[in-house]
Amino acid sequence: MDELTSNRKIIHVDMDAFYASVEQLDNPLLRGKPIAVGGSENRGVVAAASYEARRFGVRSAISGAAAKKNCPDLIFVAPRFDRYKEISAQIQKIFYEYTDLVEPLSLDEAYLDVTINKKGNPSATLLAQEIRQRIFDSVGLTASAGVSVNKFVAKIASDYNKPNGQKTVNPDEVIAFLEVLAIRKFHGVGKVTTEKMYQLGIFTGLDLKAKSVEFLEKHFGKSGTFYYNVVRGIHNSEVKSNRITKSVAAEHTFDSNLSSEIFMMDKLELIAVSLERRLKRNNLAGKTITLKIKYSDFTQQTRSKTMPYFVSDKALILEIVRELLYQERMKDSVRLLGISVSNLNTEKKQFVTVQLKFDF
């Protein structure tokens, strides 16, 4: 582990079952019960599940039908993204009371660099505890946190004592922590990569550490270098407080499959209204419009067109989407449609951050 990262103090805060917890917060009748946000008994995909539902194997990204099969008492709740964004903004406001180096990853998680912090507290562990308590007192939701010398280890640590817990991995503990860690728990190692690593005899961080950089690059390409470094505690990525939005999207899964382009255009108009609202709320516009189509057999297709000018108005978006929709015949009935706008008008500014060194 190099000297630069060994002196940084990074906190990864991750809200516990955020969407589901918000629903239980707002509706006392749902508290203590297995709920799934999104999907339905027959259609759609689960976006989030309460911990009561997770005990039955209900997870995000599984179908509503599979979720109901796993948990017959499961209660489906329609998502309310405006409410989730409202609470997320309150949580992020708390983060900025401690540091300006905040990097939100989504509505429910963020990295904080507290090497230098507004509270003048030298203990990142105590700061994480205080932040979690502030969130609970202000919003009424629990959060988990990971504390370490870099973003990679902090993110893994935040999942260690969930829910409503935290774990600190001090500089002198990083290597030992990673060596005994199951490879499937390494951030960035998904199911496919995990299976590939198993086939290569890599089951833990120690197994990974035993492989040369040449071996890892041969089997994993550029990612091999990443794996070689992170298992040695080397991850120099800074907390970037100026994350740039690269695309804005809206989509919808239908209760019954659509087979007519006329019906699809009716649905796409509603999606475009939602997309326009998001774009204009954030003063965004883009040149590339992409139509996302998911068929009844779950295969997916995208069709895109890039314009010479920026677009944010729903009428212009729909004009392009109509062209993309009729670009070729549908191969099957459709269960989901989505529209995204990318190639945005966000300014790409470079910020230089000077991070000083302190004892952990």
Buried (B, 14 or more C-beta within 10 A) or exposed (E): BBEBBBBBBBBBBBBBBBBBBBBBBEEEEBEEBBBBBBBBBEBBBBBBBBBBBBEBEBBBEBBBBBBBBBBEEBBBBEBBBEBBEEBBEEBBEBBEEBBBBBBBBEBBBBBBBBBBBEBEBBBBBEBBBBBBEBBEEEBEBBBBBBBBBBBBBBBBBBBBEBBBBBBBBBBEBBBEBBBEBEBBBBBEBEEEBBEBBEEBEBBBBBBBBEBEEEBBBEBBEEBBEBBBBBBBBBBEEBBBBEEEEEEBBBBBBBEEEBEEBEEBBEBBBEBBEBBBEBBEEEEBBBBBBBBBBBBBEEEEEEBBBEEEEBBBEBEBBBEBBBEBBEEEEBEEBBBBBBBBBBBBEBEEEEEEEEBEEEEB
